[in-house]
Amino acid sequence: MREARNKIVSRQLLKHELAEHKRRGECVVFANGCFDTLHVGHIRYLEGARREGDILVVGINDDSSVRNLKGPGRPVLDENARALLVAALRPVDYVVLFSEPTVEALLEELRPDVHAKGTDYTSETVPERATAARLGVRVAIVGDPKDHSTRTLFDSIRKAEHD
């Protein structure tokens, strides 16, 4: 098993590595998110994504895109810490950082076989659904019901501080 830090790769290296996996007939799955403090929902999402294929690539929003998506005070953990934590998880083969608001450009570049999204999406609400369809990438909704989030975790911590 590779060390976590060796799973974090550049887009260019990742394209090369994935071409080799595809040459061997392996099914490549792509998942993405902010992963700003890991919680059980993230683990279930990534385990579900891995069950969709042989190789799991996880795109992680860089710090500036997390700020744009989540607002002031986020991310709590910087992009390098978040990338290392996700890379250390057993189901994950590769981690790549991205700055765009959606992963359409990464889908175009990497051409995975499957694009895995969490249960907070439906097949109709996946932002990249048109790009995935055009590229022949199957969209899979994976993980457990979305009854937890980083925001909920932070709210629980704040509440506990005041009790």
C-alpha positions in Angstrom: 0.0 0.0 0.0 1.3 3.4 -1.0 1.9 6.1 1.6 -0.8 8.8 1.7 1.5 11.6 0.5 2.3 9.6 -2.6 -1.4 9.4 -3.5 -1.6 13.2 -3.9 -0.7 13.9 -7.5 -0.8 16.7 -10.1 -3.4 16.7 -12.8 -0.8 15.9 -15.5 0.6 12.9 -13.6 -2.9 11.7 -12.8 -3.8 11.7 -16.5 -0.8 9.6 -17.3 -1.5 7.2 -14.4 -5.2 6.8 -15.3 -4.3 6.1 -19.0 -2.3 3.1 -17.7 -5.1 1.9 -15.5 -7.6 2.1 -18.4 -5.1 0.3 -20.7 -5.3 -2.6 -18.2 -9.1 -2.5 -18.3 -9.6 -1.1 -14.9 -12.7 0.9 -14.1 -11.9 4.5 -12.9 -14.3 6.2 -10.5 -14.1 9.9 -9.7 -15.5 11.5 -6.5 -15.1 15.0 -5.3 -15.8 17.4 -2.4 -14.4 19.8 0.1 -13.7 17.3 2.9 -13.3 20.1 5.4 -13.0 17.9 8.5 -13.8 14.3 7.8 -16.9 12.8 9.2 -18.7 9.5 8.8 -20.7 10.6 5.8 -17.4 11.2 3.9 -16.2 7.7 4.7 -19.5 6.1 3.5 -19.4 8.3 0.4 -15.9 7.2 -0.5 -16.5 3.6 0.3 -19.6 3.7 -1.9 -17.7 5.3 -4.7 -14.9 2.7 -4.5 -17.5 -0.1 -4.9 -18.4 1.4 -8.3 -15.0 0.5 -9.8 -11.3 -0.5 -9.4 -9.6 2.8 -9.0 -10.9 5.7 -7.0 -9.7 9.3 -7.7 -10.9 12.0 -5.3 -10.9 15.7 -6.4 -10.6 18.1 -3.5 -11.6 21.7 -3.7 -8.6 24.0 -3.0 -8.8 26.6 -0.3 -10.1 29.4 -2.5 -12.9 27.3 -4.0 -14.0 26.1 -0.5 -14.1 29.8 0.6 -16.3 30.6 -2.4 -18.6 27.7 -1.8 -18.8 27.7 2.0 -18.2 31.3 3.0 -16.1 33.0 5.7 -14.2 30.9 8.1 -13.9 28.0 5.8 -12.0 25.9 5.2 -11.1 25.0 8.7 -8.3 22.7 7.5 -6.0 23.9 4.7 -6.0 22.1 1.3 -2.8 20.1 2.1 -4.2 18.8 5.3 -7.5 17.8 3.7 -5.7 16.1 0.8 -3.5 14.1 3.1 -6.4 13.0 5.3 -8.4 11.8 2.3 -5.4 10.2 0.7 -4.8 8.2 3.9 -8.2 6.5 3.5 -8.0 2.9 2.3 -10.6 3.2 -0.6 -8.7 6.2 -2.1 -6.1 5.6 -4.8 -5.4 9.2 -6.0 -6.1 12.7 -4.7 -6.0 15.8 -6.9 -6.7 19.4 -5.9 -8.9 21.6 -8.1 -10.0 25.3 -8.0 -12.9 25.4 -10.4 -16.5 25.7 -9.0 -17.5 22.3 -10.5 -15.5 19.3 -11.7 -16.5 19.6 -15.4 -12.9 20.4 -16.4 -11.6 17.4 -14.5 -14.1 15.1 -16.0 -13.0 16.4 -19.5 -9.3 15.9 -18.6 -9.5 12.6 -16.7 -12.4 10.8 -18.5 -13.3 8.5 -15.7 -15.8 5.7 -16.3 -17.9 6.7 -13.3 -18.6 10.0 -11.6 -19.7 9.3 -8.0 -21.8 11.9 -6.1 -23.2 11.8 -2.6 -26.8 11.3 -1.7 -27.4 15.1 -1.3 -27.7 14.9 -5.1 -30.0 13.1 -7.5 -29.2 12.2 -11.0 -31.1 15.3 -12.1 -29.2 17.7 -9.8 -25.6 16.7 -10.4 -24.0 19.9 -11.6 -21.8 18.1 -14.1 -24.5 15.7 -15.5 -24.5 17.2 -19.0 -20.8 17.0 -19.3 -20.8 13.4 -17.9 -23.5 12.4 -20.4 -21.6 13.9 -23.3 -18.4 12.1 -22.3 -20.2 8.8 -21.7 -19.4 8.9 -18.0 -21.9 7.1 -15.8 -23.1 9.1 -12.8 -23.6 7.1 -9.6 -25.3 8.4 -6.4 -23.5 6.7 -3.5 -23.1 6.8 0.3 -25.6 7.0 3.0 -28.5 9.4 3.5 -27.3 13.0 4.0 -28.2 13.4 7.7 -24.8 14.8 8.7 -22.5 17.5 7.5 -19.4 19.5 8.5 -21.7 22.4 9.4 -23.8 20.2 11.7 -20.6 18.9 13.3 -19.5 22.4 14.0 -22.9 23.4 15.4 -22.7 20.5 17.8 -19.3 21.5 19.0 -20.4 25.1 19.5 -23.5 23.9 21.4 -21.3 21.7 23.6 -19.0 24.6 24.4 -22.0 26.6 25.8 -23.6 23.7 27.8 
